[in-house]
Amino acid sequence: MRIASCAAKSYTDLHRDARRFATALSRHLYVMRDREIDDDDVRTLEETKGAQRNRWSEAIMIAPGVVLEAAQEVNDALIRVCRQVKRQEKGNPRPGETLQTAAEAQQALWPLIHTMGDVMRRDLGVAGEISVSSWAGPSQMGVSADMPSTAQTGVARRTQA
């Protein structure tokens, strides 16, 4: 029983922190669009990234392969989006990267997180899947619909302290 409760806590924490990191990435994109990034903005994003990294490290130790596969997909996607956002923040995007493409990549995180949660629930023996109505789909939670391209607005760069 101890292992099951440890797994449940680890899964809950990982799912929560993945959602927080995805939300922080969305917020960071809005800030980049609307104003210059400051140290508090950077700190907030880094804290959520660190929490996600810690939860991922815990899950590696206790989760079975099927859960790790779903969690790895989420973790990899979160890191890819974060790197793209950070390149935008620094004014050094790769060819074709804009605030719009970063926002689209951020929106694509939500179905992965949702699937990870379902895999975790199945592993814990929880009946049913998370209802689609219990999470906001991309059209309700991302920033891409109102995110102008870099060419339209330029990139807000972090001030150097």
DSSP file (Angstrom, degrees, kcal/mol; ACC not computed):
  #  RESIDUE AA STRUCTURE BP1 BP2  ACC     N-H-->O    O-->H-N    N-H-->O    O-->H-N    TCO  KAPPA ALPHA  PHI   PSI    X-CA   Y-CA   Z-CA
    1    1 A M     >        0   0    0      0, 0.0     4,-2.4     0, 0.0     5,-0.2   0.000 360.0 360.0 360.0 -35.2    0.0    0.0    0.0
    2    2 A R  H  >  +     0   0    0      1,-0.2     4,-2.1     2,-0.2     5,-0.2   0.901 360.0  50.0 -60.4 -41.5    2.9    2.4    0.8
    3    3 A I  H  > S+     0   0    0      1,-0.2     4,-2.8     2,-0.2    -1,-0.2   0.909 109.6  51.6 -64.3 -41.7    4.2    2.1   -2.8
    4    4 A A  H  > S+     0   0    0      1,-0.2     4,-2.6     2,-0.2    -2,-0.2   0.909 111.8  45.5 -63.0 -42.2    0.7    2.9   -4.2
    5    5 A S  H  X S+     0   0    0     -4,-2.4     4,-2.1     2,-0.2    -1,-0.2   0.863 112.7  51.3 -71.3 -32.3    0.2    6.0   -2.1
    6    6 A C  H  X S+     0   0    0     -4,-2.1     4,-2.5    -5,-0.2    -2,-0.2   0.918 111.8  47.4 -65.6 -43.5    3.8    7.1   -3.0
    7    7 A A  H  X S+     0   0    0     -4,-2.8     4,-3.1     2,-0.2     5,-0.3   0.921 110.1  52.5 -63.4 -44.0    3.0    6.7   -6.7
    8    8 A A  H  X S+     0   0    0     -4,-2.6     4,-2.5     1,-0.2    -2,-0.2   0.919 112.3  45.1 -59.4 -44.5   -0.3    8.5   -6.3
    9    9 A K  H  X S+     0   0    0     -4,-2.1     4,-2.7     2,-0.2     5,-0.2   0.926 114.3  48.8 -65.6 -44.0    1.4   11.5   -4.7
   10   10 A S  H  X S+     0   0    0     -4,-2.5     4,-2.7     2,-0.2    -2,-0.2   0.926 113.7  46.2 -61.7 -44.8    4.2   11.5   -7.2
   11   11 A Y  H  X S+     0   0    0     -4,-3.1     4,-2.8     2,-0.2     5,-0.2   0.920 113.0  49.6 -63.9 -44.2    1.8   11.3  -10.1
   12   12 A T  H  X S+     0   0    0     -4,-2.5     4,-2.6    -5,-0.3    -2,-0.2   0.933 113.8  45.7 -60.5 -46.2   -0.4   14.0   -8.7
   13   13 A D  H  X S+     0   0    0     -4,-2.7     4,-2.8     2,-0.2     5,-0.2   0.912 113.9  48.4 -64.6 -43.1    2.6   16.3   -8.1
   14   14 A L  H  X S+     0   0    0     -4,-2.7     4,-2.2    -5,-0.2    -2,-0.2   0.928 113.4  46.9 -64.3 -44.5    4.0   15.6  -11.6
   15   15 A H  H  X S+     0   0    0     -4,-2.8     4,-2.1     2,-0.2    -2,-0.2   0.934 114.5  47.2 -62.1 -46.7    0.7   16.3  -13.3
   16   16 A R  H  X S+     0   0    0     -4,-2.6     4,-2.4    -5,-0.2    -2,-0.2   0.928 113.9  46.5 -60.6 -46.8    0.1   19.5  -11.3
   17   17 A D  H  X S+     0   0    0     -4,-2.8     4,-2.3     2,-0.2    35,-0.2   0.818 109.2  54.0 -72.2 -29.2    3.6   20.8  -11.9
   18   18 A A  H  X S+     0   0    0     -4,-2.2     4,-2.4    -5,-0.2    -1,-0.2   0.919 111.0  47.3 -65.1 -42.7    3.5   20.0  -15.6
   19   19 A R  H  X S+     0   0    0     -4,-2.1     4,-2.4     2,-0.2    -2,-0.2   0.907 112.2  49.9 -63.5 -42.1    0.2   22.0  -15.8
   20   20 A R  H  X S+     0   0    0     -4,-2.4     4,-2.7     2,-0.2    -2,-0.2   0.913 111.1  48.6 -63.6 -42.1    1.8   24.9  -13.8
   21   21 A F  H  X S+     0   0    0     -4,-2.3     4,-2.2    27,-0.2    -2,-0.2   0.922 111.8  49.1 -64.9 -43.9    4.9   24.9  -16.1
   22   22 A A  H  X S+     0   0    0     -4,-2.4     4,-1.8     1,-0.2    -1,-0.2   0.902 113.1  47.8 -61.4 -40.5    2.7   25.0  -19.2
   23   23 A T  H  X S+     0   0    0     -4,-2.4     4,-2.6     2,-0.2    -2,-0.2   0.894 109.7  52.5 -66.8 -40.3    0.6   27.8  -17.7
   24   24 A A  H  X S+     0   0    0     -4,-2.7     4,-2.5     1,-0.2    -2,-0.2   0.874 107.5  52.5 -64.2 -36.6    3.8   29.7  -16.8
   25   25 A L  H  X S+     0   0    0     -4,-2.2     4,-2.0     2,-0.2    -1,-0.2   0.912 109.9  48.8 -64.0 -41.5    5.0   29.4  -20.4
   26   26 A S  H  X S+     0   0    0     -4,-1.8     4,-2.1     2,-0.2    -2,-0.2   0.937 112.0  48.3 -62.0 -46.7    1.7   30.8  -21.6
   27   27 A R  H  X S+     0   0    0     -4,-2.6     4,-2.6     1,-0.2    -2,-0.2   0.908 109.1  53.6 -60.1 -42.3    1.9   33.7  -19.1
   28   28 A H  H  X S+     0   0    0     -4,-2.5     4,-2.7     1,-0.2    -1,-0.2   0.891 106.9  51.8 -62.2 -39.8    5.5   34.4  -20.2
   29   29 A L  H  X S+     0   0    0     -4,-2.0     4,-2.0     2,-0.2    -1,-0.2   0.912 109.2  50.0 -62.9 -42.1    4.4   34.6  -23.8
   30   30 A Y  H  X S+     0   0    0     -4,-2.1     4,-2.3     2,-0.2    -2,-0.2   0.923 111.1  49.3 -61.2 -43.6    1.7   37.1  -22.9
   31   31 A V  H  X S+     0   0    0     -4,-2.6     4,-3.1     1,-0.2    -2,-0.2   0.928 109.6  51.4 -62.2 -44.2    4.2   39.2  -21.0
   32   32 A M  H  < S+     0   0    0     -4,-2.7   124,-0.6     1,-0.2    -1,-0.2   0.867 112.9  46.5 -60.3 -35.7    6.6   39.1  -23.9
   33   33 A R  H  < S+     0   0    0     -4,-2.0    -1,-0.2    -5,-0.2    -2,-0.2   0.879 121.9  34.6 -71.0 -38.3    3.8   40.3  -26.2
   34   34 A D  H  < S-     0   0    0     -4,-2.3     2,-0.3     1,-0.2    -2,-0.2   0.732 124.5 -12.5 -96.8 -25.3    2.7   43.1  -23.8
   35   35 A R  S  < S-     0   0    0     -4,-3.1     2,-0.2    -5,-0.2    -1,-0.2  -0.952  82.4 -62.4-162.8 177.8    5.7   44.5  -22.1
   36   36 A E        -     0   0    0     -2,-0.3     2,-0.2     1,-0.1   122,-0.1  -0.515  54.6-112.2 -74.5 140.8    9.4   44.0  -21.4
   37   37 A I        -     0   0    0     -2,-0.2   122,-1.4    52,-0.1     2,-0.2  -0.502  36.8-165.3 -70.0 136.5   10.4   40.9  -19.3
   38   38 A D     >  -     0   0    0     -2,-0.2     4,-2.0   120,-0.2     3,-0.3  -0.685  37.0 -93.4-117.9 177.9   11.7   41.7  -15.9
   39   39 A D  H  > S+     0   0    0      1,-0.2     4,-2.7    -2,-0.2     5,-0.2   0.843 123.1  55.5 -60.8 -35.9   13.5   39.6  -13.3
   40   40 A D  H  > S+     0   0    0      2,-0.2     4,-2.4     1,-0.2    -1,-0.2   0.889 106.8  51.0 -65.0 -38.0   10.3   38.5  -11.5
   41   41 A D  H  > S+     0   0    0     -3,-0.3     4,-2.0     2,-0.2    -2,-0.2   0.931 112.5  45.5 -62.3 -45.8    9.0   37.1  -14.8
   42   42 A V  H  X S+     0   0    0     -4,-2.0     4,-2.6     1,-0.2    -2,-0.2   0.918 112.7  51.1 -64.2 -44.0   12.1   35.2  -15.4
   43   43 A R  H  X S+     0   0    0     -4,-2.7     4,-2.5     1,-0.2    -2,-0.2   0.901 108.3  52.1 -61.1 -42.9   12.2   33.9  -11.8
   44   44 A T  H  X S+     0   0    0     -4,-2.4     4,-1.9     2,-0.2    -1,-0.2   0.932 112.1  45.2 -60.3 -47.0    8.5   32.7  -12.0
   45   45 A L  H  X S+     0   0    0     -4,-2.0     4,-2.2     1,-0.2    -2,-0.2   0.919 113.5  49.7 -64.1 -43.4    9.2   30.7  -15.1
   46   46 A E  H  X S+     0   0    0     -4,-2.6     4,-2.5     1,-0.2    -1,-0.2   0.859 108.4  53.6 -65.4 -35.5   12.4   29.3  -13.7
   47   47 A E  H  X S+     0   0    0     -4,-2.5     4,-2.2     2,-0.2    -1,-0.2   0.915 110.9  45.0 -65.4 -42.8   10.7   28.2  -10.5
   48   48 A T  H  X S+     0   0    0     -4,-1.9     4,-2.1     2,-0.2   -27,-0.2   0.877 112.9  51.7 -69.6 -35.2    7.9   26.3  -12.3
   49   49 A K  H  X S+     0   0    0     -4,-2.2     4,-2.3    -5,-0.2    -2,-0.2   0.921 110.6  48.8 -63.9 -43.3   10.6   24.8  -14.6
   50   50 A G  H  X S+     0   0    0     -4,-2.5     4,-2.3     2,-0.2    -2,-0.2   0.891 109.4  51.3 -64.0 -41.1   12.5   23.7  -11.5
   51   51 A A  H  X S+     0   0    0     -4,-2.2     4,-2.3     2,-0.2    -1,-0.2   0.920 110.8  49.1 -62.6 -43.3    9.4   22.2   -9.8
   52   52 A Q  H  X S+     0   0    0     -4,-2.1     4,-2.5   -35,-0.2    -2,-0.2   0.917 110.1  51.1 -62.0 -43.4    8.7   20.2  -13.0
   53   53 A R  H  X S+     0   0    0     -4,-2.3     4,-2.1     1,-0.2    -1,-0.2   0.903 110.2  49.7 -61.2 -41.8   12.2   18.9  -13.1
   54   54 A N  H  X S+     0   0    0     -4,-2.3     4,-1.8     2,-0.2    -1,-0.2   0.915 111.8  47.3 -64.5 -43.2   12.1   17.8   -9.5
   55   55 A R  H  X S+     0   0    0     -4,-2.3     4,-2.5     1,-0.2    -2,-0.2   0.890 110.4  52.8 -65.9 -38.7    8.8   15.9  -10.0
   56   56 A W  H  X S+     0   0    0     -4,-2.5     4,-2.0     1,-0.2    -1,-0.2   0.915 107.0  52.7 -62.2 -42.8   10.2   14.3  -13.2
   57   57 A S  H  X S+     0   0    0     -4,-2.1     4,-0.8     1,-0.2    -1,-0.2   0.880 110.6  47.9 -60.8 -39.0   13.2   13.1  -11.2
   58   58 A E  H >X S+     0   0    0     -4,-1.8     3,-0.9     1,-0.2     4,-0.8   0.924 109.6  52.2 -66.5 -45.0   10.9   11.5   -8.6
   59   59 A A  H >X S+     0   0    0     -4,-2.5     4,-2.9     1,-0.3     3,-0.8   0.859 100.0  63.0 -62.7 -36.2    8.7    9.8  -11.2
   60   60 A I  H 3< S+     0   0    0     -4,-2.0    -1,-0.3     1,-0.2    -2,-0.2   0.843 103.3  51.1 -56.5 -33.3   11.7    8.2  -12.9
   61   61 A M  H << S+     0   0    0     -3,-0.9    -1,-0.2    -4,-0.8    -2,-0.2   0.743 126.1  17.3 -79.5 -23.1   12.4    6.3   -9.7
   62   62 A I  H << S+     0   0    0     -3,-0.8    -2,-0.2    -4,-0.8    -3,-0.1   0.633  95.2  98.4-126.0 -18.0    8.9    4.9   -9.1
   63   63 A A     <  -     0   0    0     -4,-2.9     2,-0.0    -5,-0.2    57,-0.0  -0.509  67.0-123.5 -81.9 141.7    6.8    5.0  -12.3
   64   64 A P    >>  -     0   0    0      0, 0.0     4,-2.6     0, 0.0     3,-0.6  -0.278  37.3 -92.2 -73.4 169.0    6.5    2.0  -14.6
   65   65 A G  H 3> S+     0   0    0      1,-0.2     4,-2.6     2,-0.2     5,-0.2   0.839 122.1  54.3 -52.5 -44.1    7.4    2.1  -18.3
   66   66 A V  H 3> S+     0   0    0      1,-0.2     4,-1.5     2,-0.2    -1,-0.2   0.886 113.5  42.8 -63.5 -37.7    4.0    3.1  -19.6
   67   67 A V  H <> S+     0   0    0     -3,-0.6     4,-2.8     2,-0.2     5,-0.2   0.910 113.1  52.2 -72.8 -42.1    3.7    6.1  -17.2
   68   68 A L  H  X S+     0   0    0     -4,-2.6     4,-2.9     1,-0.2     5,-0.2   0.872 105.9  55.6 -61.6 -36.0    7.3    7.1  -17.9
   69   69 A E  H  X S+     0   0    0     -4,-2.6     4,-1.8    -5,-0.2    -1,-0.2   0.941 112.5  40.9 -62.0 -47.4    6.7    7.0  -21.6
   70   70 A A  H  X S+     0   0    0     -4,-1.5     4,-1.8     2,-0.2    -2,-0.2   0.909 117.5  48.3 -66.8 -41.6    3.8    9.5  -21.3
   71   71 A A  H  X S+     0   0    0     -4,-2.8     4,-3.0     1,-0.2    -2,-0.2   0.872 109.0  53.6 -67.7 -36.7    5.6   11.6  -18.8
   72   72 A Q  H  X S+     0   0    0     -4,-2.9     4,-3.1    -5,-0.2     5,-0.3   0.901 106.7  52.6 -63.7 -40.5    8.8   11.7  -20.9
   73   73 A E  H  X S+     0   0    0     -4,-1.8     4,-2.1    -5,-0.2    -1,-0.2   0.918 113.0  44.1 -61.6 -42.9    6.7   12.9  -23.9
   74   74 A V  H  X S+     0   0    0     -4,-1.8     4,-2.9     2,-0.2    -2,-0.2   0.941 114.3  49.3 -65.6 -47.5    5.3   15.7  -21.7
   75   75 A N  H  X S+     0   0    0     -4,-3.0     4,-2.3     1,-0.2    -2,-0.2   0.927 112.1  47.7 -59.5 -46.6    8.7   16.6  -20.2
   76   76 A D  H  X S+     0   0    0     -4,-3.1     4,-2.5     1,-0.2    -1,-0.2   0.915 113.3  48.4 -61.0 -43.1   10.4   16.7  -23.6
   77   77 A A  H  X S+     0   0    0     -4,-2.1     4,-2.6    -5,-0.3     5,-0.2   0.911 109.7  52.0 -65.5 -42.1    7.7   18.9  -25.0
   78   78 A L  H  X S+     0   0    0     -4,-2.9     4,-2.6     1,-0.2    -1,-0.2   0.922 111.6  47.1 -59.1 -43.7    7.8   21.3  -22.0
   79   79 A I  H  X S+     0   0    0     -4,-2.3     4,-2.6    -5,-0.2    -2,-0.2   0.914 111.3  50.9 -66.3 -42.4   11.6   21.7  -22.4
   80   80 A R  H  X S+     0   0    0     -4,-2.5     4,-2.1     2,-0.2    -2,-0.2   0.930 113.3  45.2 -60.3 -45.0   11.3   22.2  -26.2
   81   81 A V  H  X S+     0   0    0     -4,-2.6     4,-2.8     1,-0.2     5,-0.2   0.923 111.9  52.1 -65.6 -43.4    8.6   24.9  -25.7
   82   82 A C  H  X S+     0   0    0     -4,-2.6     4,-2.8    -5,-0.2    -1,-0.2   0.914 109.4  49.7 -60.0 -42.4   10.6   26.5  -22.9
   83   83 A R  H  X S+     0   0    0     -4,-2.6     4,-2.3     2,-0.2    -1,-0.2   0.911 111.4  48.9 -62.6 -41.2   13.7   26.7  -25.1
   84   84 A Q  H  X S+     0   0    0     -4,-2.1     4,-2.1     2,-0.2    -2,-0.2   0.926 112.4  48.1 -64.5 -43.1   11.7   28.3  -27.9
   85   85 A V  H  X S+     0   0    0     -4,-2.8     4,-2.7     1,-0.2    -2,-0.2   0.919 111.5  50.3 -62.0 -43.8   10.2   30.8  -25.5
   86   86 A K  H  X S+     0   0    0     -4,-2.8     4,-2.2     2,-0.2    -1,-0.2   0.877 108.1  52.5 -65.1 -37.0   13.7   31.6  -24.1
   87   87 A R  H  <>S+     0   0    0     -4,-2.3     5,-2.9     2,-0.2     4,-0.4   0.919 111.3  47.4 -63.7 -40.9   15.1   32.1  -27.6
   88   88 A Q  H ><5S+     0   0    0     -4,-2.1     3,-1.3     3,-0.2    -2,-0.2   0.929 109.9  53.4 -62.2 -44.6   12.3   34.6  -28.3
   89   89 A E  H 3<5S+     0   0    0     -4,-2.7    69,-0.7     1,-0.3    -2,-0.2   0.884 111.3  45.2 -57.9 -40.3   12.9   36.3  -25.0
   90   90 A K  T 3<5S-     0   0    0     -4,-2.2    -1,-0.3    67,-0.2    -2,-0.2   0.475 114.3-116.3 -84.4  -2.1   16.6   36.8  -25.9
   91   91 A G  T < 5S+     0   0    0     -3,-1.3    -3,-0.2    -4,-0.4    -2,-0.1   0.785  86.1 111.4  73.6  26.6   15.7   38.0  -29.4
   92   92 A N      < +     0   0    0     -5,-2.9    -4,-0.2    -6,-0.2    -3,-0.1  -0.381  40.8 164.5-129.8  54.2   17.5   35.0  -30.9
   93   93 A P        -     0   0    0      0, 0.0     3,-0.1     0, 0.0    -9,-0.1  -0.320  39.2-112.3 -72.0 156.0   14.8   32.8  -32.5
   94   94 A R    >   -     0   0    0      1,-0.2     3,-2.4   -10,-0.1    -2,-0.0  -0.415  56.8 -68.0 -75.0 161.8   15.6   30.0  -35.0
   95   95 A P  T 3  S+     0   0    0      0, 0.0    -1,-0.2     0, 0.0     3,-0.1  -0.284 125.6  15.3 -53.7 131.8   14.4   30.5  -38.5
   96   96 A G  T 3  S+     0   0    0      1,-0.3     2,-0.4    -3,-0.1     5,-0.1   0.261  94.5 126.8  86.9 -11.2   10.6   30.4  -38.7
   97   97 A E    <   +     0   0    0     -3,-2.4    -1,-0.3     4,-0.1     2,-0.3  -0.662  27.5 155.4 -83.5 132.0   10.2   30.8  -34.9
   98   98 A T     >  -     0   0    0     -2,-0.4     4,-2.2    -3,-0.1     5,-0.2  -0.847  61.0 -94.3-138.3 174.5    7.9   33.7  -33.8
   99   99 A L  H  > S+     0   0    0     -2,-0.3     4,-2.4     1,-0.2     5,-0.2   0.880 127.1  56.2 -58.6 -36.0    5.8   34.4  -30.7
  100  100 A Q  H  > S+     0   0    0      2,-0.2     4,-2.3     1,-0.2    -1,-0.2   0.935 107.4  45.1 -62.2 -47.9    2.9   32.8  -32.7
  101  101 A T  H  > S+     0   0    0      1,-0.2     4,-2.2     2,-0.2    -1,-0.2   0.866 112.8  51.8 -68.1 -33.7    4.8   29.5  -33.3
  102  102 A A  H  X S+     0   0    0     -4,-2.2     4,-2.2     2,-0.2    -1,-0.2   0.907 110.1  49.4 -65.0 -40.9    5.9   29.5  -29.6
  103  103 A A  H  X S+     0   0    0     -4,-2.4     4,-2.3     2,-0.2    41,-0.3   0.892 110.3  50.3 -65.4 -39.4    2.2   30.0  -28.6
  104  104 A E  H  X S+     0   0    0     -4,-2.3     4,-1.6     2,-0.2    -1,-0.2   0.907 110.9  49.0 -64.9 -41.0    1.1   27.2  -30.9
  105  105 A A  H  < S+     0   0    0     -4,-2.2     4,-0.4     1,-0.2    -2,-0.2   0.879 110.2  52.1 -65.1 -37.6    3.8   24.9  -29.4
  106  106 A Q  H >< S+     0   0    0     -4,-2.2     3,-1.4     1,-0.2     4,-0.5   0.915 107.8  51.4 -65.3 -41.9    2.6   25.8  -25.9
  107  107 A Q  H >< S+     0   0    0     -4,-2.3     3,-1.2     1,-0.3    -1,-0.2   0.855 100.7  63.0 -62.1 -34.9   -1.0   25.0  -26.7
  108  108 A A  T 3X S+     0   0    0     -4,-1.6     4,-0.7     1,-0.2    -1,-0.3   0.605  89.0  72.5 -68.5 -10.3    0.1   21.6  -28.0
  109  109 A L  H <> S+     0   0    0     -3,-1.4     4,-2.4    -4,-0.4     3,-0.3   0.859  83.1  68.8 -68.8 -35.6    1.2   20.8  -24.5
  110  110 A W  H <> S+     0   0    0     -3,-1.2     4,-2.6    -4,-0.5     5,-0.2   0.878  96.7  47.7 -61.0 -45.3   -2.3   20.4  -23.1
  111  111 A P  H  > S+     0   0    0      0, 0.0     4,-2.5     0, 0.0    -1,-0.2   0.884 112.8  51.5 -62.6 -34.5   -3.3   17.2  -24.9
  112  112 A L  H  X S+     0   0    0     -4,-0.7     4,-2.4    -3,-0.3    -2,-0.2   0.917 111.2  46.5 -65.3 -43.0    0.0   15.6  -23.9
  113  113 A I  H  X S+     0   0    0     -4,-2.4     4,-2.3     2,-0.2    -1,-0.2   0.906 112.0  51.7 -65.3 -41.5   -0.6   16.5  -20.2
  114  114 A H  H  X S+     0   0    0     -4,-2.6     4,-1.9    -5,-0.2    16,-0.2   0.925 110.8  47.3 -60.3 -46.3   -4.2   15.3  -20.4
  115  115 A T  H  X S+     0   0    0     -4,-2.5     4,-2.4     1,-0.2    -2,-0.2   0.903 109.4  53.9 -63.0 -42.3   -3.0   11.9  -21.9
  116  116 A M  H  X S+     0   0    0     -4,-2.4     4,-2.4     1,-0.2    -1,-0.2   0.915 107.4  51.4 -58.5 -43.5   -0.3   11.6  -19.2
  117  117 A G  H  X S+     0   0    0     -4,-2.3     4,-2.4     1,-0.2    -1,-0.2   0.897 109.2  50.0 -61.1 -40.9   -3.0   12.1  -16.5
  118  118 A D  H  X S+     0   0    0     -4,-1.9     4,-2.4     2,-0.2    -1,-0.2   0.909 110.2  49.9 -64.1 -42.3   -5.1    9.4  -18.1
  119  119 A V  H  X S+     0   0    0     -4,-2.4     4,-2.2     1,-0.2    -2,-0.2   0.909 111.6  49.2 -62.8 -41.9   -2.1    7.0  -18.2
  120  120 A M  H  X S+     0   0    0     -4,-2.4     4,-2.0     2,-0.2    -2,-0.2   0.919 109.7  51.2 -63.4 -43.6   -1.4    7.7  -14.5
  121  121 A R  H  X>S+     0   0    0     -4,-2.4     5,-2.7     1,-0.2     4,-0.6   0.921 110.0  49.4 -60.7 -44.3   -5.0    7.2  -13.5
  122  122 A R  H ><5S+     0   0    0     -4,-2.4     3,-1.1     1,-0.2    -1,-0.2   0.916 109.2  52.4 -61.1 -42.6   -5.1    3.8  -15.3
  123  123 A D  H 3<5S+     0   0    0     -4,-2.2    -1,-0.2     1,-0.3    -2,-0.2   0.862 110.0  48.8 -62.5 -34.7   -1.8    2.8  -13.5
  124  124 A L  H 3<5S-     0   0    0     -4,-2.0    -1,-0.3    -5,-0.2    -2,-0.2   0.539 117.9-113.8 -81.2  -6.3   -3.4    3.7  -10.2
  125  125 A G  T <<5 +     0   0    0     -3,-1.1     2,-0.5    -4,-0.6    -3,-0.2   0.717  61.1 155.6  81.5  20.7   -6.5    1.7  -11.0
  126  126 A V      < -     0   0    0     -5,-2.7    -1,-0.3    -6,-0.2    -2,-0.1  -0.711  43.2-122.3 -83.6 125.8   -8.7    4.7  -11.1
  127  127 A A        +     0   0    0     -2,-0.5    -1,-0.1    -3,-0.1    -5,-0.0  -0.363  68.8  10.6 -70.0 145.1  -11.8    4.0  -13.3
  128  128 A G  S    S-     0   0    0     -2,-0.1     2,-0.2     2,-0.1    -2,-0.1   0.145  81.0 -89.1  78.7 166.0  -12.5    6.2  -16.2
  129  129 A E        -     0   0    0      1,-0.1     2,-0.4    -8,-0.1   -11,-0.0  -0.674  49.3 -82.4-108.0 166.0  -10.5    8.9  -18.0
  130  130 A I        -     0   0    0     -2,-0.2   -12,-0.1   -16,-0.2     2,-0.1  -0.550  55.4-113.7 -67.3 125.6  -10.4   12.6  -17.3
  131  131 A S    >   -     0   0    0     -2,-0.4     3,-2.0     1,-0.1     4,-0.2  -0.364  11.6-131.9 -64.2 136.8  -13.4   14.1  -19.1
  132  132 A V  G >  S+     0   0    0      1,-0.3     3,-1.4     2,-0.2    -1,-0.1   0.837 108.6  61.0 -57.9 -32.3  -12.5   16.4  -22.0
  133  133 A S  G 3  S+     0   0    0      1,-0.3    -1,-0.3     3,-0.1    -2,-0.1   0.651  92.6  67.4 -70.9 -12.5  -14.9   18.9  -20.5
  134  134 A S  G <  S+     0   0    0     -3,-2.0     2,-0.4     2,-0.0    -1,-0.3   0.498 102.1  48.5 -87.0  -2.2  -12.7   19.1  -17.3
  135  135 A W  S <  S-     0   0    0     -3,-1.4     2,-0.4    -4,-0.2    -1,-0.0  -0.986  88.5-113.5-134.7 148.8   -9.8   20.7  -19.2
  136  136 A A        -     0   0    0     -2,-0.4    -3,-0.1     1,-0.1    -2,-0.0  -0.629  31.8-134.4 -81.1 132.6   -9.7   23.6  -21.5
  137  137 A G    >>  -     0   0    0     -2,-0.4     3,-1.9     1,-0.1     4,-1.2  -0.221  36.7 -85.1 -76.7 174.8   -8.8   22.8  -25.0
  138  138 A P  H 3> S+     0   0    0      0, 0.0     4,-1.6     0, 0.0     3,-0.2   0.805 125.5  59.6 -53.8 -34.4   -6.3   24.8  -27.1
  139  139 A S  H 34 S+     0   0    0      1,-0.2     6,-0.0     2,-0.2    -3,-0.0   0.739 111.8  40.2 -71.1 -18.6   -8.9   27.3  -28.2
  140  140 A Q  H <4 S+     0   0    0     -3,-1.9    -1,-0.2     1,-0.1    -4,-0.1   0.639 123.5  31.4-101.3 -15.2   -9.6   28.3  -24.6
  141  141 A M  H  < S+     0   0    0     -4,-1.2    -2,-0.2    -3,-0.2     2,-0.1   0.579  96.4  80.4-125.3  -7.6   -6.3   28.3  -22.9
  142  142 A G     <  -     0   0    0     -4,-1.6     4,-0.1    -5,-0.2   -38,-0.1  -0.360  63.3-136.1 -96.7 178.9   -3.5   29.3  -25.3
  143  143 A V  S >  S+     0   0    0    -40,-0.3     3,-0.9    -2,-0.1     4,-0.2   0.416  76.6  97.5-110.9  -1.0   -2.3   32.6  -26.6
  144  144 A S  G >  S+     0   0    0    -41,-0.3     3,-1.2     1,-0.2   -40,-0.1   0.837  74.6  62.9 -65.7 -32.2   -1.9   31.8  -30.3
  145  145 A A  G 3  S+     0   0    0      1,-0.3    -1,-0.2   -42,-0.1    -2,-0.1   0.846 119.3  25.8 -61.4 -32.9   -5.2   33.3  -31.4
  146  146 A D  G <  S+     0   0    0     -3,-0.9    -1,-0.3    -4,-0.1    -2,-0.2   0.110  95.3 112.1-117.5  22.5   -4.2   36.7  -30.2
  147  147 A M    <   -     0   0    0     -3,-1.2  -117,-0.0    -4,-0.2   -44,-0.0  -0.851  56.2-149.1 -99.9 110.8   -0.4   36.4  -30.5
  148  148 A P        -     0   0    0      0, 0.0   -49,-0.2     0, 0.0   -48,-0.2  -0.336  25.6-100.1 -72.3 159.7    1.0   38.6  -33.2
  149  149 A S    >>  -     0   0    0    -50,-0.2     4,-1.5     1,-0.1     3,-0.9  -0.361  28.8-111.7 -74.5 160.4    4.1   37.6  -35.1
  150  150 A T  H 3> S+     0   0    0      1,-0.3     4,-3.5     2,-0.2    -1,-0.1   0.859 118.0  61.7 -59.0 -36.3    7.5   39.0  -34.2
  151  151 A A  H 34 S+     0   0    0      1,-0.2    -1,-0.3     2,-0.2     4,-0.1   0.821 105.5  47.5 -61.8 -29.7    7.5   40.8  -37.5
  152  152 A Q  H <4 S+     0   0    0     -3,-0.9    -1,-0.2     2,-0.1    -2,-0.2   0.856 133.6   8.9 -79.0 -35.0    4.4   42.7  -36.4
  153  153 A T  H  < S-     0   0    0     -4,-1.5    -2,-0.2     1,-0.2    -3,-0.2   0.622  92.3-128.1-122.1 -17.6    5.6   43.7  -33.0
  154  154 A G     <  -     0   0    0     -4,-3.5     2,-0.5    -5,-0.3    -1,-0.2  -0.314  41.8 -68.8  81.7-179.9    9.2   42.9  -32.5
  155  155 A V        -     0   0    0     -2,-0.1     2,-0.5    -4,-0.1  -122,-0.1  -0.935  37.1-128.6-115.6 130.9   10.4   41.0  -29.4
  156  156 A A        -     0   0    0   -124,-0.6     2,-0.3    -2,-0.5   -65,-0.2  -0.646  32.0-153.2 -72.3 123.8   10.3   42.3  -25.9
  157  157 A R        -     0   0    0     -2,-0.5   -67,-0.2   -67,-0.1     2,-0.1  -0.771  17.9-105.7-104.6 148.1   13.8   41.7  -24.5
  158  158 A R        -     0   0    0    -69,-0.7     2,-0.2    -2,-0.3  -120,-0.2  -0.430  37.5-116.7 -67.0 138.1   14.7   41.2  -20.9
  159  159 A T        -     0   0    0   -122,-1.4     2,-0.5    -2,-0.1    -1,-0.1  -0.540  26.5-121.3 -75.0 144.5   16.4   44.2  -19.3
  160  160 A Q              0   0    0     -2,-0.2    -1,-0.1     1,-0.1  -122,-0.0  -0.765 360.0 360.0 -89.7 126.9   19.9   43.6  -18.2
  161  161 A A              0   0    0     -2,-0.5    -1,-0.1  -122,-0.0    -2,-0.0   0.453 360.0 360.0 -84.4 360.0   20.4   44.2  -14.5
